[in-house]
Every structure is written in structure tokens, then in C-alpha cells.
Amino acid sequence: MFSDTDSSLKATGIDFLKSQNTRQHHTDAYNIKNLVVRRGHPFQVLVSLNRELRPADKLSLRFGIGENPMKNRGSLMSLKPEREDFNGWKISLVKKGGKECLLSVTSSPNAPVGKYNLHVKTGTNIYKPENGVIYLLFNPWCKDDVVYMANEAEKNEYVLNDTGYIYVGSAYSIYNRPWNFGQFEDSILDACMYLLDKSKLSLTERRDPANVSRAMSALVNANDDNGVVLGSWSGNYIGGTSPMDWIGSVTILQQYYKTKKPVKYGQCWVFAGVLNTVMRCLGVPCRCVSTFDSAHDTEENLTVDIYLNEKGEKMNISFDSVWNFHVWNDAWMKRTDLPNGFDGWQAIDSTPQEQSQGRFQCGPCPVKAVKEGDVYLPYDSKFVYAEVNADRVYWLVKKVNGKDKYFKIATETQDIGKNISTKAVGQNRREDITQEYKYPEGSKEERMSMQRAYSFIRPSGLMPRSGYASTVQGLGGNAQPLVPNEPATKTGLHIEIKNTEPLHPGNPLEMAITVKVSTPGNWTIDLTGSCQLQYYTGKVQANLGTTKETFNLEGPSEMQIPLKIAPDAYMKTLSSVEDEVLILVTAIAEVRETKDKLTKETSMRFQYPPITVQMPETARLYNDFTCAFIFKNKLNVTLENCKLLVEGLGIFKMTTFDQGDIMPGRIMKSEIICTPTRLGERKIVAKLISNQIKGISTEKGIIITE
């Protein structure tokens, strides 16, 4: 007679103890059936057996990653309780009783990140559980993980917060765009795992967030590798979604994962929003960073050339550009591949601007290296350095005997890379982090950093960058602008540009250019002023009007010259472009007696009426409540083709209301029934788009309780 004591040991089931493990690993928000854990931290599993465990029994857990896991490749870990660890992994028997045993598993703090298959091996029997795939992520809570972050509030913001802001506008009018990162939403984690596989990183490379973040910066744009978002700055977004119309990353990543085809269309803040989602989802602390007056220096010579015609209008002829703002990301990690001193925030950028090592990818570049001028360090630090430090050189293009001649008007050394901004930790406000990227303008440290950077870049003489550089007049060799260049004019010339009335679409644009001289004397001044509409990339869309004045100033004194543009001059352009455009005012002043020249430009945005959100301050889990969105058109112009986009993570899915045309004075009201499925503070984001206006958005928080 055989008794059950002789039968071979078999596993009959496994409980992944999901709710207790995910709470301890800060992964309980992921909307997924499988167990999600972070590396370097213990988690427990309960194995059910066909009989009691005896001392002679052999029991092991096998974790395999990739197509064909093998021990000698490090892609298969076979762990026996109470034995020495394997590849930094350990397992121990917590307790056994009856036909169950509770095991504790600790993965290595530098294990490859990804999906692991778990099998239970008993003697020659192998048990394969259903949902036996475990997702292993980076772990900012573990001291031995290179993404370790000590501060709790920072981890809550940079890893766990699924909403935030992206700062846009211009240096003189910064505003926030609410953005839903949504790293815990349905199928987002699977989309990120798909990107990891698509990146072709080896398992060894997957241990290091520097490689992973570089690969993700390449895969979030569609260039070269059929990645997530297709960029377009064309102003025509037929067959896709205008970059202005997104309010978060969730729809984008879900659509990409479903179709495996690039999603149309993105611009820099969309790339940054999606990359932020991907990095937070994988467990790497990450933030969106906006820089105002950001240089795109195509030649790595640290200068950006701007060309003005004789009316003072900016011309679209340069390869270099200055973007009103540019958004990239910082990811937090120790750089084990670099000398000491470069740990912490690393800039990564998924907007396809310039190729790096043959692909559109950028970073990780240590923010510390940008600050110190160590631009020889990987990756792409010259490009990032130029984005925040280049000099802006203004050229006047005049026709002389039928040929274009170039005259250098001014060099601005303190204009690029202003107000570098990110969302503050734990607060709904902008934090200025310029000092993390650069020393104060004009300080001794800044000069030294600049000189250090120049020594690695070796600019090849500062020539204007355009197809006809050979015709340049009067520019001596390598003018290296290493002196603080606040133009020391003999007359103390100074220009200010302001709007004198609020800039509402449909109203006249009323602005004023103020010219000051601070030196006594009688000065004759020629002033040229122009007003244009431009994209945030610096590209001019339309010329609206110019003014030319000559006047005398008895110094020290000032004179205000008005610049007024009628609505007819710009409303047609405003309705025909799909992007939000800014108002660019450029002024050139010249003092005849001294030949002092000065140029100044300012970008301003239109001002819009707000959207109001009405809902309770708190609600209970799974209890419905109503949320109303109200908008009154206070402008003198009908808003055509209005759409209201709303999304509330953990409350309701992305929804679009078609509102048709909203006449001046009309009030629009839309309601949605909300069912909260997640606890804590949740946010509802709303955005209104129309032919005339692209950028009205708002958000409101609600606390969900048990």
C-alpha cells in the first residue's frame, strides 16, 4: 500500500499576497492583476503543497526574465531557502505549517528591471501559476538602488504623483498647463514594459537607469524606431490630434500600446509629459523641466543668430532658433559610469531636435555638469549646455546694391536659459530651479564655468549661421564673448516693452515701447518697432505691423511710443493656426550722435476668460457625485468649434464634449457623473479648445475618503 507520505512533493497553488506586498512596495496604485514590486525590497509569497514539507524535500523558486532564461546569462535565478544568495537575490522560509509555506524573496538592488516569470520547482516537478508574471521596478526607497532618494516628500512627488503641471508661455508670462501623467492607469505599465523590450537593451543594460532613461528618450519620439509620439510643428494636424489638445499621457500610451503605431501629434511638452510618465512608471524619480528662451544651437558653437530686416521684423532664415520655452525632463540617479560629483538630477530630452549617436535621443546629462561647464561628459552635455547658456547675436539684414549684407547689432549674453521651472514638491506652485543649472549671471563662478565649457567646445569663430555666411561684413575672427556683456553704451540706452491694455483676442493689441537714456545731453533716436505672431519655437507666423519714429531726448529722460494693432490684422491668422501663438514685439533703437545700437524683444501671450469647476470638496469611494464645468465667453469674438476635454484619474475616463460655437456673452455648462475608484487627493483637469483659442485649461482637486 502506498501512503501519501511517499508521494513526491508538488506545489498546488501560490498566493502572491498582493495587497500586503504592494502596500509595502508603494505599488498598490498600479491597475494590474499581477504583482508589482520594487527591486532590493523583500516580498512574500505563500506556496500551497500537496503534503507537509520535510527536511529532505527540495523546494526552489525560479525567476526567469526574457525569451529564453538561462542561469549562466543571469536571466534565470533559481533560489533555495536558507542558501547563499544567487546574483544578489535571496530567499528565506518565514514559516511553514500544514501544507503551506510562507517564503520571503528579496531581489538584488541592481537586478534588471522588467517582467519575471515565477515557477515553483519541487524535486523534478515544476508548477507554473497563472498570473505568475511579476513586474520588477527601480526602487527609490532602497538605499542600495542607484535611484535611491532619501526625502519622502520628494519620492511622493517625483515617483508617486500621477498629476502635475508643465510650465509654458514665455519668460515674461509663464503659466502652467495641468498634465495627467497617469503612470498607474490601465495598461500603462504594460506599455512601458513593451518599450523596454522594444529598446533592445541587454539585461545588463537594464540594470542601470542611465541606459534605460537614454533608451526611453529615444523611444518616446517616433523618429528612427517607431516610438510613441510623432512630432509635428507644421500647424496642420489633420489625421491626428493637435499637440495643444492633449491633457495627459494616458490616452497617448494606451493608444500606442494597442496599435503599436506612433500617435499623432506631439510638441515638446507632450514628449516631456509622456517621458515623465514612463520614467515614474518604471520607478525612476522624474520631473518635467521648462526653460524659457531656450537655445537650439545647431552648430555647438554656443551662439544663436537672429536676423532682423530693416523694419525690425524677425526673419525665418536661421537654422538656429530660440524657443520661447522648451520642456525636457530630469531623472534622478547615481551615475556609476562617471567620475564622482555628477550624481543627482540628469537631463533627458525626448523631443527630436538633433541626433545623438545616430538616433534622436538626448541624455542623461548631469545637471551638475551643465552648471560646472563639464560639457565633455556623456551624454549630450554640449547640446544641453547651449540650451541654457548660448549667446544670442542679432544681425540686421540690409540690401546694399541688390545684395543682402549683414550688420551685427548686438550680442545678448544673459538672455538664454531663464526661469528654469518645475512643479514644487508637494505644492501646486512653480519652483524656479535655474540655480541648479547655472551660477548667477555675471558671477565669478559663471565666468569660470563658461570658460571651461568654451575650452571643450572651441567655437570656430562666431559667424552667422545661414546659407550666405560668406557675404558677412565687418566681423573679426573669434570674438569670444567671455566678458559680461551688458552693453556699455555711451548714452545708457535702455528699452522696455509692455502691453498697456489686457491682450484679449478680438480686441486691439495695445502696447508701448519705452526708450530711456541716462546720460545728460541732447540725443536723436531712431526707433524701429515691430509686432509679429510667432510659434513657441521662435518661428514667425505673421507680421502684424511696424512703427518707425525719430525723436529727441534731453537726457536723462524717457519716451513712450505706442504700438497698436487692430483685431482685423491678426484674428484671421489666429483662427487659421492650430497652435497657440505668442505676440512678439521687437524694438531696435539707435542714437545718431554715438551710433549706440540696442535691440530688445518680448513675447507675450493672449489672456483668456477662465473655466470654473463646480463639485464637492470631498466624496466617498464608489459613491457618485456630479461635476459641472462652466465657461462664459467674455471676449468680443465668437469662439467657433468649441470642444471641452475633461479627465479625472481614478474618477472618470477622458471625455470630450462638443460645444459648437459660443457667442460673446454666452455661458456654456457641461456636467459629468463621477465615480471615484481610488482614495486620496484626486484631480480633475479640463481644457477648452476652439478655432480662435487653444490654451484655456483648469484643474480642481477633490479628496476621496473610505
C-alpha positions in Angstrom: 0.0 0.0 0.0 1.3 3.4 -0.8 0.6 6.1 1.7 0.5 9.8 0.8 3.9 10.2 2.7 5.8 8.6 -0.2 4.3 10.7 -3.0 6.6 13.3 -4.5 6.2 16.9 -3.3 4.1 19.1 -5.6 3.1 22.7 -5.4 -0.6 23.1 -5.9 -1.0 26.8 -5.7 0.7 30.1 -4.9 -0.7 33.3 -3.3 1.2 36.4 -4.3 -0.2 38.3 -1.2 -0.8 41.2 -3.5 -2.4 43.7 -1.2 0.2 43.4 1.6 3.2 43.3 -0.8 2.1 46.2 -3.0 1.4 48.4 0.1 5.0 47.8 1.3 6.4 48.4 -2.1 4.4 51.6 -2.9 3.0 49.8 -5.9 -0.7 49.4 -4.8 -1.9 52.1 -7.2 -0.9 50.1 -10.3 -4.1 49.0 -12.1 -3.0 45.5 -13.0 -3.8 41.9 -11.9 -0.2 40.9 -11.5 2.2 41.5 -8.6 4.3 44.7 -9.0 7.4 45.0 -6.7 10.5 47.2 -6.5 14.0 45.7 -6.5 16.0 45.3 -3.3 13.0 45.0 -1.0 11.6 41.8 0.4 8.2 40.5 -0.7 6.3 37.4 0.5 4.6 34.5 -1.3 2.5 31.7 0.2 3.0 28.3 -1.5 0.4 25.6 -1.1 1.7 22.0 -1.3 0.2 18.5 -1.7 1.7 17.5 1.7 3.8 18.8 4.5 7.3 20.0 3.8 10.0 17.7 5.2 13.7 18.4 5.8 14.8 16.2 2.9 12.5 17.9 0.4 13.9 20.1 -2.3 12.0 23.3 -3.0 13.1 26.2 -5.0 11.6 29.3 -6.7 12.8 30.1 -10.2 12.6 33.6 -11.6 13.2 34.0 -15.3 13.3 37.1 -17.4 13.3 37.3 -21.2 12.6 34.9 -24.0 14.9 32.0 -23.0 16.1 32.4 -19.4 19.4 30.8 -18.6 21.4 30.6 -15.4 24.8 31.4 -16.9 23.4 34.5 -18.5 21.9 35.8 -15.2 18.4 35.7 -16.7 17.3 32.7 -14.5 17.6 32.8 -10.7 17.0 29.5 -9.0 16.6 30.3 -5.3 16.6 27.7 -2.5 15.6 28.8 1.0 18.4 29.4 3.5 21.1 29.0 0.9 23.6 31.6 -0.1 22.2 34.3 -2.4 22.2 34.0 -6.2 23.2 37.1 -8.2 22.3 39.2 -5.2 18.8 37.6 -4.8 17.9 35.9 -1.5 15.0 33.8 -0.3 14.1 32.6 3.2 11.4 30.4 4.8 9.4 32.6 7.1 7.2 29.9 8.4 5.7 26.5 7.4 2.6 24.9 8.8 0.4 22.2 7.5 0.5 22.1 3.7 1.7 25.7 3.3 4.9 27.5 3.5 5.5 31.3 3.6 8.6 32.5 1.7 10.3 35.9 1.6 12.1 36.9 -1.5 14.5 39.8 -1.9 15.6 40.7 -5.4 19.0 42.3 -6.0 19.0 46.1 -5.8 20.6 46.1 -9.2 18.6 43.4 -10.8 17.5 44.0 -14.4 14.1 45.8 -14.5 11.2 44.0 -16.3 8.8 41.1 -16.2 9.8 37.9 -14.4 8.1 34.5 -14.7 7.9 32.7 -11.4 7.9 28.9 -11.2 8.0 26.6 -8.2 10.3 23.6 -8.5 9.9 20.6 -6.1 12.3 17.8 -7.0 11.5 17.1 -10.7 8.1 18.8 -10.6 7.6 22.3 -11.9 4.5 24.3 -11.0 3.6 27.2 -13.3 1.0 29.5 -11.6 -1.5 31.6 -13.6 -0.7 35.3 -13.4 2.8 34.1 -12.5 4.4 37.1 -14.1 5.9 39.6 -11.5 6.8 43.1 -12.6 10.1 44.3 -11.1 10.8 48.1 -10.9 13.5 50.5 -9.9 13.4 51.3 -6.2 13.9 54.9 -4.9 13.1 53.6 -1.3 16.1 51.2 -1.3 19.5 52.7 -0.2 21.4 50.3 -2.4 19.5 51.1 -5.6 21.2 53.8 -7.7 17.8 55.7 -7.9 17.6 55.9 -4.1 16.1 59.2 -3.0 16.2 60.0 0.8 13.4 62.5 1.1 9.9 61.1 1.5 8.1 64.2 0.1 10.3 64.2 -3.0 9.5 60.5 -3.6 5.8 61.2 -3.3 6.1 64.0 -5.9 8.6 62.5 -8.4 7.6 58.8 -8.3 4.0 58.6 -6.9 2.3 61.8 -8.0 0.3 61.0 -11.2 -0.7 64.6 -11.9 1.3 67.8 -12.2 2.0 70.9 -14.3 4.1 71.6 -17.3 5.2 75.3 -17.5 4.8 77.1 -20.8 4.3 80.6 -22.2 7.3 83.0 -22.3 9.8 84.3 -19.8 7.6 87.3 -19.2 4.3 85.4 -18.9 4.8 81.9 -17.6 1.7 79.8 -17.0 1.0 76.2 -16.0 -0.6 73.6 -18.2 -2.1 70.9 -15.9 -1.0 67.4 -17.1 -2.1 64.0 -16.1 0.9 61.6 -16.0 -1.3 58.6 -15.1 1.5 56.1 -14.6 -0.8 53.8 -12.7 -3.7 53.7 -15.2 -4.8 50.7 -17.1 -2.2 49.1 -19.4 0.4 52.0 -18.9 2.8 49.6 -17.1 2.5 47.1 -19.9 3.1 49.8 -22.4 6.4 50.7 -20.6 7.4 47.0 -20.5 6.7 46.9 -24.2 9.0 49.9 -24.7 11.8 48.2 -22.6 11.6 45.1 -24.9 11.5 47.3 -28.0 14.6 49.2 -26.8 16.7 46.0 -27.4 18.7 46.9 -24.2 20.6 43.8 -22.9 19.7 42.5 -19.5 22.9 44.0 -18.1 21.9 47.4 -19.5 18.5 47.2 -17.9 20.1 47.3 -14.5 21.2 50.9 -15.0 18.7 53.8 -15.1 21.2 55.8 -17.2 20.8 53.3 -20.1 17.1 52.9 -19.6 16.4 56.7 -19.5 18.5 57.2 -22.6 16.6 54.4 -24.4 13.3 55.8 -23.3 14.2 59.4 -24.5 14.7 57.8 -28.0 11.5 55.7 -27.9 9.1 58.4 -26.7 9.6 60.1 -30.1 8.6 58.2 -33.3 11.8 59.1 -35.1 14.1 56.2 -36.1 12.3 53.5 -34.1 8.5 53.8 -34.5 8.3 55.2 -31.0 5.3 56.6 -29.1 4.7 60.2 -30.3 5.1 61.7 -33.8 6.3 65.3 -33.5 4.8 68.0 -35.8 5.3 71.7 -35.8 3.5 72.2 -39.1 0.4 74.0 -37.8 -1.7 71.4 -39.7 -2.7 68.3 -37.7 -5.2 66.6 -40.0 -5.4 62.9 -39.4 -4.3 63.2 -35.8 -4.7 65.2 -32.6 -3.3 68.7 -32.4 -0.4 68.9 -29.8 -2.5 71.5 -28.0 -5.4 69.1 -27.4 -3.7 66.6 -25.1 -4.3 66.9 -21.3 -2.2 63.9 -20.3 -0.2 60.9 -21.3 -2.8 58.2 -20.6 -4.7 58.3 -23.9 -1.4 58.5 -25.8 0.3 55.5 -24.2 -2.9 53.4 -24.3 -3.4 54.1 -28.0 0.3 53.3 -28.7 0.2 50.1 -26.8 -3.0 49.0 -28.6 -1.9 49.9 -32.1 1.9 49.7 -31.8 1.9 52.7 -34.1 3.2 56.3 -33.3 0.4 58.6 -32.0 0.0 61.9 -33.9 1.0 64.6 -32.9 3.3 66.0 -30.2 5.4 69.0 -29.4 8.0 69.4 -26.6 5.6 69.4 -23.7 3.8 66.3 -25.0 7.2 64.4 -25.3 8.2 65.6 -21.8 4.8 64.6 -20.3 4.9 61.1 -21.8 8.6 60.6 -20.9 7.8 61.7 -17.3 5.0 59.1 -17.2 7.3 56.3 -18.5 10.1 57.1 -16.0 7.8 57.4 -13.0 6.0 54.2 -14.0 9.3 52.3 -14.1 10.3 53.7 -10.7 12.8 56.3 -11.6 12.2 59.7 -9.9 11.5 62.2 -12.7 10.3 65.8 -13.2 9.3 68.0 -16.2 11.6 70.9 -16.6 10.8 74.1 -18.6 13.4 76.5 -19.7 12.4 79.9 -21.1 14.2 81.4 -24.0 15.9 78.1 -24.7 18.5 78.0 -27.4 18.6 75.3 -30.1 22.2 75.7 -31.2 22.7 73.5 -34.3 26.4 74.0 -34.6 27.6 73.6 -31.0 29.4 77.0 -31.0 27.3 78.4 -28.2 25.8 81.2 -30.3 22.4 81.6 -31.8 21.9 84.0 -34.6 18.7 86.1 -35.0 18.2 88.1 -38.3 16.1 91.2 -38.4 15.0 93.1 -41.6 15.1 96.9 -41.9 11.6 97.1 -40.5 12.9 95.4 -37.4 10.9 92.2 -38.2 12.4 88.9 -37.3 13.2 86.7 -40.4 12.8 82.9 -40.6 16.3 82.3 -42.2 18.4 80.8 -39.4 19.0 77.2 -38.7 19.5 78.1 -35.0 16.5 79.1 -33.0 15.4 80.3 -29.7 12.3 78.7 -28.3 10.1 80.8 -26.0 10.1 77.7 -23.9 11.4 74.2 -24.1 10.4 71.3 -21.9 12.6 68.3 -21.1 12.9 66.0 -18.0 15.3 65.4 -15.2 15.7 61.9 -13.9 17.3 61.2 -10.5 20.1 58.6 -10.2 23.7 57.9 -9.2 26.0 58.0 -12.3 28.1 54.9 -11.7 29.6 55.4 -15.2 31.1 58.9 -14.4 33.7 60.3 -12.0 32.4 61.4 -8.6 30.3 64.5 -8.2 27.8 64.0 -11.0 25.0 62.1 -9.2 21.5 63.5 -8.8 19.4 65.1 -11.5 20.2 64.1 -15.1 18.6 66.0 -18.0 16.9 63.7 -20.6 15.0 65.0 -23.6 12.7 63.1 -26.0 11.8 66.0 -28.3 13.6 65.1 -31.6 15.9 68.1 -32.2 19.4 66.8 -33.1 20.7 63.3 -33.5 23.0 61.8 -30.9 25.0 58.7 -31.8 22.8 58.4 -34.9 19.4 58.5 -33.1 17.1 61.1 -31.8 17.9 60.7 -28.2 19.3 63.1 -25.6 20.8 62.5 -22.2 21.2 61.6 -19.4 23.4 64.6 -18.9 24.3 65.5 -15.3 22.7 68.9 -14.4 25.9 69.3 -12.3 28.0 69.1 -15.5 25.9 71.8 -17.1 26.4 74.1 -14.1 30.2 73.5 -13.9 30.8 73.6 -17.7 32.0 70.0 -17.9 30.5 69.6 -21.3 32.7 66.6 -22.3 30.7 64.2 -20.1 28.1 61.8 -21.6 25.5 62.2 -22.8 24.8 65.3 -25.0 26.0 67.8 -22.4 27.2 70.3 -25.1 23.7 70.5 -26.5 22.0 70.8 -23.1 24.7 73.4 -22.0 23.9 75.5 -25.1 20.1 75.3 -24.5 20.6 77.2 -21.3 23.8 79.3 -21.9 24.2 80.2 -25.6 24.6 83.9 -26.5 22.0 85.5 -28.8 23.6 87.5 -31.7 21.3 89.9 -33.6 22.1 90.7 -37.2 20.5 93.5 -39.3 20.0 92.4 -42.9 20.1 95.3 -45.4 20.0 95.4 -49.1 23.2 97.0 -50.5 23.4 97.2 -54.3 20.8 94.5 -54.5 22.7 92.1 -52.2 21.9 91.1 -48.6 24.6 92.5 -46.3 24.7 91.6 -42.6 25.5 94.0 -39.8 25.9 92.9 -36.2 23.7 94.9 -33.9 24.0 93.3 -30.6 25.1 90.3 -28.6 23.0 89.3 -25.6 24.9 87.1 -23.1 22.3 86.9 -20.3 19.2 86.2 -22.3 19.1 82.5 -22.8 18.0 79.9 -20.3 15.8 81.9 -18.0 13.4 80.9 -15.2 14.1 77.2 -15.4 10.9 75.8 -13.8 9.4 72.7 -12.4 6.4 71.9 -10.1 7.3 72.4 -6.4 7.4 69.3 -4.2 4.0 68.7 -2.6 2.6 72.1 -3.6 0.7 73.3 -6.6 3.1 76.1 -7.5 6.1 76.7 -9.8 9.6 76.3 -8.4 12.5 78.1 -10.0 15.5 75.7 -10.3 17.7 78.0 -12.5 20.4 77.9 -9.8 20.6 74.1 -10.2 21.6 74.5 -13.9 23.7 77.7 -13.7 25.6 80.1 -11.4 24.1 83.6 -11.1 24.6 85.5 -14.4 27.8 87.6 -14.2 29.2 85.9 -11.1 32.8 84.7 -11.0 31.7 81.1 -10.9 29.6 81.6 -14.0 32.5 83.1 -15.9 34.7 80.1 -14.9 32.0 77.6 -15.9 31.6 79.4 -19.3 35.4 79.4 -19.9 35.6 75.7 -19.0 32.7 75.0 -21.5 34.4 77.0 -24.2 37.7 75.1 -23.7 35.8 71.9 -24.7 33.7 73.4 -27.4 36.3 75.6 -29.2 34.0 77.8 -31.2 35.1 78.2 -34.8 34.9 81.9 -34.9 31.5 83.4 -34.4 30.0 83.6 -37.9 26.3 83.9 -38.6 24.7 80.6 -39.3 23.0 80.8 -42.7 23.4 79.7 -46.2 25.1 83.0 -47.2 27.6 83.5 -44.4 30.3 84.4 -47.0 28.8 87.8 -47.5 29.2 88.9 -43.9 30.7 92.3 -43.4 33.0 93.6 -40.7 33.3 90.7 -38.3 36.7 90.0 -36.9 37.8 86.3 -36.2 36.9 84.6 -32.9 35.1 87.2 -30.9 34.7 85.1 -27.7 32.0 86.8 -25.5 33.6 85.9 -22.2 33.1 89.4 -20.7 29.8 90.3 -19.0 28.1 91.9 -21.9 25.7 94.5 -20.6 26.3 96.8 -23.5 28.3 99.7 -22.1 26.6 102.4 -24.2 27.8 106.0 -24.0 24.2 107.2 -23.6 23.0 104.5 -21.2 20.3 103.4 -23.7 17.5 101.2 -22.3 14.3 99.7 -23.8 11.2 98.4 -22.2 8.2 96.7 -23.9 4.9 96.4 -22.1 1.2 95.9 -23.0 -0.9 98.9 -21.9 -4.3 97.0 -22.1 -5.1 93.3 -21.4 -4.3 91.2 -24.5 -7.8 89.7 -25.3 -8.4 88.0 -28.6 -10.8 90.2 -30.6 -9.6 93.5 -29.1 -6.9 95.8 -30.4 -3.5 94.9 -29.1 -2.2 98.0 -27.3 1.5 98.0 -26.4 4.1 100.6 -25.7 7.9 100.7 -26.3 9.7 102.9 -23.7 13.1 104.2 -24.6 15.3 105.7 -21.9 18.7 107.5 -21.9 20.5 108.0 -18.7 23.4 110.3 -19.8 22.9 114.1 -19.9 22.9 115.6 -23.4 20.6 116.1 -26.4 20.2 112.8 -28.2 18.5 112.0 -31.5 17.0 108.5 -31.5 15.7 106.3 -34.4 13.3 103.7 -33.1 12.0 100.8 -35.2 9.3 98.6 -33.6 7.5 95.5 -35.0 4.8 93.2 -33.8 4.5 89.7 -35.1 2.7 86.4 -34.2 5.1 83.6 -33.6 5.1 79.9 -32.6 6.8 79.0 -29.3 9.7 77.5 -31.4 10.6 81.1 -32.4 9.2 80.7 -36.0 7.3 83.8 -37.2 3.8 83.1 -38.4 2.6 86.6 -39.4 3.7 90.3 -39.5 1.1 92.5 -37.8 2.5 95.9 -38.0 5.6 98.1 -37.6 6.4 101.6 -36.4 9.3 103.9 -37.2 9.9 107.1 -35.1 12.6 109.6 -34.8 12.6 111.8 -31.7 14.9 113.9 -29.5 15.6 113.1 -25.8 17.2 115.5 -23.4 19.0 113.0 -21.1 18.3 111.6 -18.6 14.7 111.0 -19.7 12.4 108.6 -21.4 9.9 108.5 -24.2 6.9 106.1 -24.7 6.0 105.1 -28.2 2.6 103.4 -28.6 2.2 100.4 -30.9 -1.4 99.5 -31.7 -2.6 96.6 -33.8 -6.3 96.3 -34.9 -8.1 93.0 -34.4 -8.5 92.6 -38.2 -4.8 92.5 -38.6 -4.4 89.2 -36.6 -7.8 87.5 -36.0 -7.7 85.6 -39.3 -4.3 84.2 -38.6 -5.3 83.3 -35.1 -8.2 81.2 -36.3 -6.2 79.6 -39.1 -3.4 78.1 -37.0 -3.8 75.0 -34.8 -1.2 76.1 -32.3 -1.2 78.7 -29.6 0.7 81.6 -30.9 2.5 84.4 -28.9 2.8 88.1 -29.6 6.4 89.0 -30.4 7.4 92.7 -30.1 10.9 93.6 -31.3 12.5 97.0 -31.0 15.7 98.5 -32.3 16.9 101.9 -31.1 19.9 103.8 -32.5 21.4 107.0 -31.1 22.6 109.0 -34.2 25.3 111.0 -32.3 27.1 108.0 -30.8 26.0 105.1 -33.1 24.9 103.3 -30.0 22.5 100.5 -31.0 20.3 98.3 -28.8 17.7 95.7 -29.5 15.1 94.1 -27.3 12.4 91.5 -27.8 9.5 90.4 -25.7 6.9 87.6 -26.2 3.5 87.9 -24.6 0.5 85.6 -24.6 -3.1 86.4 -25.1 -5.3 86.5 -22.0 -8.5 84.3 -21.8 -11.6 84.0 -19.6 -11.4 81.1 -17.1 -13.3 77.7 -16.9 -15.0 77.2 -13.5 -15.3 73.7 -12.0 -18.2 73.0 -9.5 -18.1 69.9 -7.4 -18.0 68.9 -3.7 -14.7 69.1 -1.8 -14.8 65.5 -0.7 -16.6 62.4 -1.9 -16.6 58.7 -0.8 -15.1 55.8 -2.6 -17.5 54.3 -5.2 -20.2 57.0 -4.4 -21.3 59.0 -7.4 -21.1 62.8 -7.5 -21.7 65.4 -10.2 -19.1 67.7 -11.6 -20.0 70.8 -13.6 -17.8 72.9 -16.0 -18.9 76.4 -16.6 -17.4 78.9 -19.1 -18.6 82.4 -20.0 -17.3 83.9 -23.2 -16.3 87.4 -22.1 -14.5 88.1 -25.4 -15.7 90.3 -28.3 -15.4 87.3 -30.6 -17.4 84.1 -31.3 -15.4 81.0 -30.3 -16.0 78.5 -33.1 -16.0 74.8 -32.9 -15.5 74.6 -29.2 -14.6 71.3 -27.5 -14.3 70.7 -23.8 -11.8 67.9 -22.8 -12.0 66.5 -19.3 -10.2 63.8 -17.4 -10.0 62.7 -13.8 -7.6 59.9 -12.9 -9.3 57.4 -10.6 -12.7 59.2 -11.1 -13.6 59.1 -14.8 -12.1 58.4 -18.2 -11.1 61.0 -20.7 -14.3 62.6 -22.1 -14.9 65.2 -24.9 -18.0 67.5 -25.1 -18.7 69.2 -28.4 -19.9 72.7 -27.7 -20.3 74.1 -31.1 -19.9 77.9 -31.4 -20.0 80.1 -28.2 -21.1 83.7 -29.0 -19.8 86.7 -27.0 -21.6 86.8 -23.6 -22.8 83.2 -23.8 -22.4 80.7 -21.0 -21.6 77.1 -21.6 -22.3 74.4 -18.9 -21.4 70.7 -19.1 -21.9 68.1 -16.4 -20.4 64.7 -15.8 -21.2 62.0 -13.3 -18.1 60.8 -11.4 -17.4 57.5 -9.7 -14.2 57.6 -7.6 -12.3 54.4 -7.6 -9.2 55.5 -5.8 -8.6 57.1 -2.4 -6.7 60.3 -1.5 -6.5 63.6 -3.3 -7.6 63.3 -6.9 -7.6 65.9 -9.6 -10.0 66.8 -12.4 -8.5 68.5 -15.4 -10.5 70.4 -18.1 -9.4 72.1 -21.3 -11.4 74.2 -23.8 -10.2 74.5 -27.4 -11.7 76.4 -30.3 -10.6 77.7 -33.7 -9.6 81.0 -32.1 -8.2 79.9 -28.8 -6.2 76.8 -27.9 -5.0 77.3 -24.3 -7.7 77.6 -21.7 -7.3 74.9 -19.1 -8.0 74.5 -15.4 -8.0 71.8 -12.7 -9.6 71.2 -9.3 -8.8 68.8 -6.5 -11.2 66.6 -4.5 -10.4 64.3 -1.5 -11.8 60.8 -1.8 -12.4 59.0 1.6 -13.4 55.5 2.6 
